[in-house]
Amino acid sequence: MNQFNKRTSAKDKKDSYCKICKEMTDKLWRMGNKEKKAFSDKRWRQNNKTRLTVYFTEYRRERRRTDIMTKLRDNLRRRLHKALKGKAKSQRTMQLLGASIETVLSHIENLFLIGMSWENYGKWHLDHKIPLASAKNTEELEKLFHYSNLQPLWAIDNIKKSDIVPQHNL
């Protein structure tokens, strides 16, 4: 195994740092230059929106095709979204939610933080307190779909939370 990266401009065609040292140097630089790194990453994402969209579309499609839990989570999220928009009121969706759409909407409204309303939905997200991604099987996934596991959360907070299971919910 080659311990050095290729470097065409070098006399011996190898990088001057071994791969491990290069990785550590890069990591130390990123830790000491978080703002520069964040700005650079943001600029790259802005300049490569189409490329990222294509990549993530293909990635999600492949995940749904090969991972049954991903497919089920996506389907449940889509059902919930449609139910809240009043476009789908299937008995199965209501059964999974464990309540009527009116009860679910009331539950969410009762948890609104100051400034939240249905008019600014998008600035806040509908969050699963215990993320659907934490489910290990279909039975767990269906339990997590229950309306009592839903809460409104400001978009930035939901993005930061990601698929992390809050400690107090364990």
Protein Blocks (a to p, Z undefined) as FASTA:
>chain_A
ZZbdcdfkbmnlpafbdfklmmmmmmmmmmmmmmmmmmmmmmmmmmmmmmmmmmmmmmmm
mmmmmmmklmmmmmmmmmmmmmmnopaccfklmmmnopafklmmmmmmmmpcehiafklg
ojaccddfbafklpcbfklmmmmmpmklgccddfklmmmnmmaccfklZZ
